[in-house]
Amino acid sequence: MSQDNLIKLVSLGDEKGEGKGHVIWAHKNTKKLRGIKLEIKKFNPIIKKHTLYREKK
């Protein structure tokens, strides 16, 4: 797997701000999503809920 498409997704936490800063590494299709920053709801194991993750550098 190529390291070129590897991105860092950082959690924004829930409504109270719990679980903020948790990091997930994922791959991104850069041909289709070139100028778009991803925002995905993923499971946060720290607070055991689904939270919003945003792409960071």
mmCIF file as gemmi writes it, N, C-alpha and C atoms, coordinates in Angstrom:
data_model
loop_
_atom_site.group_PDB
_atom_site.id
_atom_site.type_symbol
_atom_site.label_atom_id
_atom_site.label_alt_id
_atom_site.label_comp_id
_atom_site.label_asym_id
_atom_site.label_entity_id
_atom_site.label_seq_id
_atom_site.pdbx_PDB_ins_code
_atom_site.Cartn_x
_atom_site.Cartn_y
_atom_site.Cartn_z
_atom_site.occupancy
_atom_site.B_iso_or_equiv
_atom_site.pdbx_formal_charge
_atom_site.auth_seq_id
_atom_site.auth_asym_id
_atom_site.pdbx_PDB_model_num
ATOM 1 N N . MET Axp A 1 ? 0.838 -1.186 0 1 0 ? 1 A 1
ATOM 2 C CA . MET Axp A 1 ? 0 0 0 1 0 ? 1 A 1
ATOM 3 C C . MET Axp A 1 ? 0.882 1.248 0 1 0 ? 1 A 1
ATOM 4 N N . SER Axp A 2 ? 0.478 2.202 -0.777 1 0 ? 2 A 1
ATOM 5 C CA . SER Axp A 2 ? 1.248 3.418 -0.944 1 0 ? 2 A 1
ATOM 6 C C . SER Axp A 2 ? 1.067 4.366 0.241 1 0 ? 2 A 1
ATOM 7 N N . GLN Axp A 3 ? 2.164 4.978 0.636 1 0 ? 3 A 1
ATOM 8 C CA . GLN Axp A 3 ? 2.12 5.962 1.708 1 0 ? 3 A 1
ATOM 9 C C . GLN Axp A 3 ? 1.695 7.337 1.189 1 0 ? 3 A 1
ATOM 10 N N . ASP Axp A 4 ? 1.626 7.497 -0.143 1 0 ? 4 A 1
ATOM 11 C CA . ASP Axp A 4 ? 1.246 8.776 -0.727 1 0 ? 4 A 1
ATOM 12 C C . ASP Axp A 4 ? -0.188 9.155 -0.383 1 0 ? 4 A 1
ATOM 13 N N . ASN Axp A 5 ? -1.056 8.176 -0.307 1 0 ? 5 A 1
ATOM 14 C CA . ASN Axp A 5 ? -2.478 8.432 -0.094 1 0 ? 5 A 1
ATOM 15 C C . ASN Axp A 5 ? -2.874 8.385 1.376 1 0 ? 5 A 1
ATOM 16 N N . LEU Axp A 6 ? -1.91 8.282 2.28 1 0 ? 6 A 1
ATOM 17 C CA . LEU Axp A 6 ? -2.209 8.172 3.701 1 0 ? 6 A 1
ATOM 18 C C . LEU Axp A 6 ? -2.579 9.545 4.263 1 0 ? 6 A 1
ATOM 19 N N . ILE Axp A 7 ? -3.703 9.596 4.986 1 0 ? 7 A 1
ATOM 20 C CA . ILE Axp A 7 ? -4.152 10.854 5.59 1 0 ? 7 A 1
ATOM 21 C C . ILE Axp A 7 ? -4.396 10.64 7.074 1 0 ? 7 A 1
ATOM 22 N N . LYS Axp A 8 ? -4.39 11.736 7.816 1 0 ? 8 A 1
ATOM 23 C CA . LYS Axp A 8 ? -4.603 11.711 9.258 1 0 ? 8 A 1
ATOM 24 C C . LYS Axp A 8 ? -5.988 12.293 9.545 1 0 ? 8 A 1
ATOM 25 N N . LEU Axp A 9 ? -6.833 11.525 10.229 1 0 ? 9 A 1
ATOM 26 C CA . LEU Axp A 9 ? -8.159 11.979 10.617 1 0 ? 9 A 1
ATOM 27 C C . LEU Axp A 9 ? -8.171 12.215 12.117 1 0 ? 9 A 1
ATOM 28 N N . VAL Axp A 10 ? -8.56 13.417 12.551 1 0 ? 10 A 1
ATOM 29 C CA . VAL Axp A 10 ? -8.551 13.794 13.959 1 0 ? 10 A 1
ATOM 30 C C . VAL Axp A 10 ? -9.979 14.023 14.424 1 0 ? 10 A 1
ATOM 31 N N . SER Axp A 11 ? -10.316 13.451 15.582 1 0 ? 11 A 1
ATOM 32 C CA . SER Axp A 11 ? -11.664 13.547 16.133 1 0 ? 11 A 1
ATOM 33 C C . SER Axp A 11 ? -11.942 14.935 16.685 1 0 ? 11 A 1
ATOM 34 N N . LEU Axp A 12 ? -13.171 15.402 16.482 1 0 ? 12 A 1
ATOM 35 C CA . LEU Axp A 12 ? -13.606 16.68 17.051 1 0 ? 12 A 1
ATOM 36 C C . LEU Axp A 12 ? -14.295 16.475 18.388 1 0 ? 12 A 1
ATOM 37 N N . GLY Axp A 13 ? -14.569 15.226 18.764 1 0 ? 13 A 1
ATOM 38 C CA . GLY Axp A 13 ? -15.234 14.93 20.033 1 0 ? 13 A 1
ATOM 39 C C . GLY Axp A 13 ? -16.741 15.018 19.909 1 0 ? 13 A 1
ATOM 40 N N . ASP Axp A 14 ? -17.419 14.761 21.02 1 0 ? 14 A 1
ATOM 41 C CA . ASP Axp A 14 ? -18.881 14.831 21.024 1 0 ? 14 A 1
ATOM 42 C C . ASP Axp A 14 ? -19.33 16.232 21.435 1 0 ? 14 A 1
ATOM 43 N N . GLU Axp A 15 ? -20.599 16.381 21.816 1 0 ? 15 A 1
ATOM 44 C CA . GLU Axp A 15 ? -21.158 17.695 22.159 1 0 ? 15 A 1
ATOM 45 C C . GLU Axp A 15 ? -20.441 18.324 23.354 1 0 ? 15 A 1
ATOM 46 N N . LYS Axp A 16 ? -19.976 17.5 24.297 1 0 ? 16 A 1
ATOM 47 C CA . LYS Axp A 16 ? -19.299 17.993 25.496 1 0 ? 16 A 1
ATOM 48 C C . LYS Axp A 16 ? -17.802 18.173 25.286 1 0 ? 16 A 1
ATOM 49 N N . GLY Axp A 17 ? -17.294 17.745 24.121 1 0 ? 17 A 1
ATOM 50 C CA . GLY Axp A 17 ? -15.871 17.864 23.839 1 0 ? 17 A 1
ATOM 51 C C . GLY Axp A 17 ? -15.059 16.658 24.28 1 0 ? 17 A 1
ATOM 52 N N . GLU Axp A 18 ? -15.72 15.597 24.725 1 0 ? 18 A 1
ATOM 53 C CA . GLU Axp A 18 ? -15.018 14.398 25.163 1 0 ? 18 A 1
ATOM 54 C C . GLU Axp A 18 ? -14.519 13.615 23.953 1 0 ? 18 A 1
ATOM 55 N N . GLY Axp A 19 ? -13.358 13.007 24.064 1 0 ? 19 A 1
ATOM 56 C CA . GLY Axp A 19 ? -12.794 12.212 22.982 1 0 ? 19 A 1
ATOM 57 C C . GLY Axp A 19 ? -12.131 13.029 21.899 1 0 ? 19 A 1
ATOM 58 N N . LYS Axp A 20 ? -11.921 14.312 22.139 1 0 ? 20 A 1
ATOM 59 C CA . LYS Axp A 20 ? -11.33 15.197 21.136 1 0 ? 20 A 1
ATOM 60 C C . LYS Axp A 20 ? -9.847 14.886 20.985 1 0 ? 20 A 1
ATOM 61 N N . GLY Axp A 21 ? -9.374 14.846 19.728 1 0 ? 21 A 1
ATOM 62 C CA . GLY Axp A 21 ? -7.965 14.65 19.468 1 0 ? 21 A 1
ATOM 63 C C . GLY Axp A 21 ? -7.555 13.224 19.143 1 0 ? 21 A 1
ATOM 64 N N . HIS Axp A 22 ? -8.484 12.272 19.186 1 0 ? 22 A 1
ATOM 65 C CA . HIS Axp A 22 ? -8.157 10.888 18.836 1 0 ? 22 A 1
ATOM 66 C C . HIS Axp A 22 ? -7.829 10.822 17.353 1 0 ? 22 A 1
ATOM 67 N N . VAL Axp A 23 ? -6.793 10.052 16.977 1 0 ? 23 A 1
ATOM 68 C CA . VAL Axp A 23 ? -6.294 10.031 15.598 1 0 ? 23 A 1
ATOM 69 C C . VAL Axp A 23 ? -6.525 8.671 14.962 1 0 ? 23 A 1
ATOM 70 N N . ILE Axp A 24 ? -6.983 8.699 13.707 1 0 ? 24 A 1
ATOM 71 C CA . ILE Axp A 24 ? -7.114 7.508 12.869 1 0 ? 24 A 1
ATOM 72 C C . ILE Axp A 24 ? -6.377 7.797 11.57 1 0 ? 24 A 1
ATOM 73 N N . TRP Axp A 25 ? -5.593 6.817 11.087 1 0 ? 25 A 1
ATOM 74 C CA . TRP Axp A 25 ? -4.91 6.939 9.802 1 0 ? 25 A 1
ATOM 75 C C . TRP Axp A 25 ? -5.694 6.155 8.775 1 0 ? 25 A 1
ATOM 76 N N . ALA Axp A 26 ? -5.887 6.726 7.577 1 0 ? 26 A 1
ATOM 77 C CA . ALA Axp A 26 ? -6.678 6.086 6.527 1 0 ? 26 A 1
ATOM 78 C C . ALA Axp A 26 ? -6.077 6.432 5.166 1 0 ? 26 A 1
ATOM 79 N N . HIS Axp A 27 ? -6.541 5.745 4.146 1 0 ? 27 A 1
ATOM 80 C CA . HIS Axp A 27 ? -6.115 6.006 2.775 1 0 ? 27 A 1
ATOM 81 C C . HIS Axp A 27 ? -7.202 6.788 2.046 1 0 ? 27 A 1
ATOM 82 N N . LYS Axp A 28 ? -6.777 7.642 1.128 1 0 ? 28 A 1
ATOM 83 C CA . LYS Axp A 28 ? -7.7 8.493 0.382 1 0 ? 28 A 1
ATOM 84 C C . LYS Axp A 28 ? -7.412 8.352 -1.105 1 0 ? 28 A 1
ATOM 85 N N . ASN Axp A 29 ? -8.466 8.265 -1.906 1 0 ? 29 A 1
ATOM 86 C CA . ASN Axp A 29 ? -8.32 8.238 -3.358 1 0 ? 29 A 1
ATOM 87 C C . ASN Axp A 29 ? -8.068 9.668 -3.824 1 0 ? 29 A 1
ATOM 88 N N . THR Axp A 30 ? -6.805 9.992 -4.066 1 0 ? 30 A 1
ATOM 89 C CA . THR Axp A 30 ? -6.445 11.366 -4.406 1 0 ? 30 A 1
ATOM 90 C C . THR Axp A 30 ? -6.833 11.756 -5.819 1 0 ? 30 A 1
ATOM 91 N N . LYS Axp A 31 ? -7.08 10.797 -6.704 1 0 ? 31 A 1
ATOM 92 C CA . LYS Axp A 31 ? -7.5 11.14 -8.063 1 0 ? 31 A 1
ATOM 93 C C . LYS Axp A 31 ? -8.912 11.709 -8.076 1 0 ? 31 A 1
ATOM 94 N N . LYS Axp A 32 ? -9.793 11.142 -7.26 1 0 ? 32 A 1
ATOM 95 C CA . LYS Axp A 32 ? -11.187 11.606 -7.236 1 0 ? 32 A 1
ATOM 96 C C . LYS Axp A 32 ? -11.414 12.724 -6.219 1 0 ? 32 A 1
ATOM 97 N N . LEU Axp A 33 ? -10.666 12.731 -5.132 1 0 ? 33 A 1
ATOM 98 C CA . LEU Axp A 33 ? -10.899 13.675 -4.04 1 0 ? 33 A 1
ATOM 99 C C . LEU Axp A 33 ? -9.71 14.618 -3.857 1 0 ? 33 A 1
ATOM 100 N N . ARG Axp A 34 ? -9.214 15.169 -4.94 1 0 ? 34 A 1
ATOM 101 C CA . ARG Axp A 34 ? -7.975 15.953 -4.897 1 0 ? 34 A 1
ATOM 102 C C . ARG Axp A 34 ? -8.067 17.183 -3.994 1 0 ? 34 A 1
ATOM 103 N N . GLY Axp A 35 ? -9.016 18.069 -4.171 1 0 ? 35 A 1
ATOM 104 C CA . GLY Axp A 35 ? -9.066 19.321 -3.416 1 0 ? 35 A 1
ATOM 105 C C . GLY Axp A 35 ? -10.042 19.303 -2.258 1 0 ? 35 A 1
ATOM 106 N N . ILE Axp A 36 ? -10.506 18.128 -1.868 1 0 ? 36 A 1
ATOM 107 C CA . ILE Axp A 36 ? -11.552 18.033 -0.85 1 0 ? 36 A 1
ATOM 108 C C . ILE Axp A 36 ? -10.966 17.51 0.456 1 0 ? 36 A 1
ATOM 109 N N . LYS Axp A 37 ? -11.275 18.207 1.579 1 0 ? 37 A 1
ATOM 110 C CA . LYS Axp A 37 ? -10.905 17.724 2.904 1 0 ? 37 A 1
ATOM 111 C C . LYS Axp A 37 ? -12.03 16.812 3.389 1 0 ? 37 A 1
ATOM 112 N N . LEU Axp A 38 ? -11.67 15.62 3.855 1 0 ? 38 A 1
ATOM 113 C CA . LEU Axp A 38 ? -12.676 14.657 4.285 1 0 ? 38 A 1
ATOM 114 C C . LEU Axp A 38 ? -13.208 14.969 5.674 1 0 ? 38 A 1
ATOM 115 N N . GLU Axp A 39 ? -14.504 14.739 5.864 1 0 ? 39 A 1
ATOM 116 C CA . GLU Axp A 39 ? -15.162 14.765 7.168 1 0 ? 39 A 1
ATOM 117 C C . GLU Axp A 39 ? -16.008 13.509 7.243 1 0 ? 39 A 1
ATOM 118 N N . ILE Axp A 40 ? -15.643 12.605 8.144 1 0 ? 40 A 1
ATOM 119 C CA . ILE Axp A 40 ? -16.297 11.298 8.227 1 0 ? 40 A 1
ATOM 120 C C . ILE Axp A 40 ? -16.684 11.015 9.659 1 0 ? 40 A 1
ATOM 121 N N . LYS Axp A 41 ? -17.872 10.403 9.843 1 0 ? 41 A 1
ATOM 122 C CA . LYS Axp A 41 ? -18.253 9.931 11.166 1 0 ? 41 A 1
ATOM 123 C C . LYS Axp A 41 ? -17.693 8.532 11.351 1 0 ? 41 A 1
ATOM 124 N N . LYS Axp A 42 ? -16.858 8.352 12.387 1 0 ? 42 A 1
ATOM 125 C CA . LYS Axp A 42 ? -16.236 7.068 12.69 1 0 ? 42 A 1
ATOM 126 C C . LYS Axp A 42 ? -16.43 6.784 14.182 1 0 ? 42 A 1
ATOM 127 N N . PHE Axp A 43 ? -16.198 5.527 14.565 1 0 ? 43 A 1
ATOM 128 C CA . PHE Axp A 43 ? -16.321 5.123 15.959 1 0 ? 43 A 1
ATOM 129 C C . PHE Axp A 43 ? -15.097 5.592 16.741 1 0 ? 43 A 1
ATOM 130 N N . ASN Axp A 44 ? -15.333 6.259 17.866 1 0 ? 44 A 1
ATOM 131 C CA . ASN Axp A 44 ? -14.276 6.723 18.752 1 0 ? 44 A 1
ATOM 132 C C . ASN Axp A 44 ? -14.209 5.778 19.951 1 0 ? 44 A 1
ATOM 133 N N . PRO Axp A 45 ? -13.155 4.962 20.073 1 0 ? 45 A 1
ATOM 134 C CA . PRO Axp A 45 ? -13.091 3.977 21.157 1 0 ? 45 A 1
ATOM 135 C C . PRO Axp A 45 ? -12.88 4.581 22.537 1 0 ? 45 A 1
ATOM 136 N N . ILE Axp A 46 ? -12.469 5.826 22.633 1 0 ? 46 A 1
ATOM 137 C CA . ILE Axp A 46 ? -12.246 6.465 23.934 1 0 ? 46 A 1
ATOM 138 C C . ILE Axp A 46 ? -13.573 6.713 24.646 1 0 ? 46 A 1
ATOM 139 N N . ILE Axp A 47 ? -14.567 7.229 23.903 1 0 ? 47 A 1
ATOM 140 C CA . ILE Axp A 47 ? -15.869 7.514 24.514 1 0 ? 47 A 1
ATOM 141 C C . ILE Axp A 47 ? -16.946 6.526 24.098 1 0 ? 47 A 1
ATOM 142 N N . LYS Axp A 48 ? -16.563 5.572 23.221 1 0 ? 48 A 1
ATOM 143 C CA . LYS Axp A 48 ? -17.463 4.515 22.754 1 0 ? 48 A 1
ATOM 144 C C . LYS Axp A 48 ? -18.707 5.065 22.063 1 0 ? 48 A 1
ATOM 145 N N . LYS Axp A 49 ? -18.488 6.065 21.184 1 0 ? 49 A 1
ATOM 146 C CA . LYS Axp A 49 ? -19.551 6.671 20.38 1 0 ? 49 A 1
ATOM 147 C C . LYS Axp A 49 ? -18.999 6.995 19.006 1 0 ? 49 A 1
ATOM 148 N N . HIS Axp A 50 ? -19.896 7.238 18.049 1 0 ? 50 A 1
ATOM 149 C CA . HIS Axp A 50 ? -19.486 7.724 16.735 1 0 ? 50 A 1
ATOM 150 C C . HIS Axp A 50 ? -19.313 9.234 16.817 1 0 ? 50 A 1
ATOM 151 N N . THR Axp A 51 ? -18.176 9.731 16.342 1 0 ? 51 A 1
ATOM 152 C CA . THR Axp A 51 ? -17.904 11.167 16.339 1 0 ? 51 A 1
ATOM 153 C C . THR Axp A 51 ? -17.397 11.584 14.964 1 0 ? 51 A 1
ATOM 154 N N . LEU Axp A 52 ? -17.365 12.874 14.735 1 0 ? 52 A 1
ATOM 155 C CA . LEU Axp A 52 ? -16.91 13.418 13.464 1 0 ? 52 A 1
ATOM 156 C C . LEU Axp A 52 ? -15.386 13.513 13.454 1 0 ? 52 A 1
ATOM 157 N N . TYR Axp A 53 ? -14.778 13.03 12.378 1 0 ? 53 A 1
ATOM 158 C CA . TYR Axp A 53 ? -13.34 13.111 12.173 1 0 ? 53 A 1
ATOM 159 C C . TYR Axp A 53 ? -13.077 13.98 10.971 1 0 ? 53 A 1
ATOM 160 N N . ARG Axp A 54 ? -12.079 14.89 11.077 1 0 ? 54 A 1
ATOM 161 C CA . ARG Axp A 54 ? -11.69 15.764 9.976 1 0 ? 54 A 1
ATOM 162 C C . ARG Axp A 54 ? -10.257 15.485 9.568 1 0 ? 54 A 1
ATOM 163 N N . GLU Axp A 55 ? -10.008 15.682 8.284 1 0 ? 55 A 1
ATOM 164 C CA . GLU Axp A 55 ? -8.663 15.475 7.756 1 0 ? 55 A 1
ATOM 165 C C . GLU Axp A 55 ? -7.744 16.616 8.177 1 0 ? 55 A 1
ATOM 166 N N . LYS Axp A 56 ? -6.556 16.272 8.676 1 0 ? 56 A 1
ATOM 167 C CA . LYS Axp A 56 ? -5.541 17.253 9.059 1 0 ? 56 A 1
ATOM 168 C C . LYS Axp A 56 ? -4.258 16.943 8.317 1 0 ? 56 A 1
ATOM 169 N N . LYS Axp A 57 ? -3.318 17.871 8.302 1 0 ? 57 A 1
ATOM 170 C CA . LYS Axp A 57 ? -2.021 17.646 7.655 1 0 ? 57 A 1
ATOM 171 C C . LYS Axp A 57 ? -1.159 16.759 8.513 1 0 ? 57 A 1
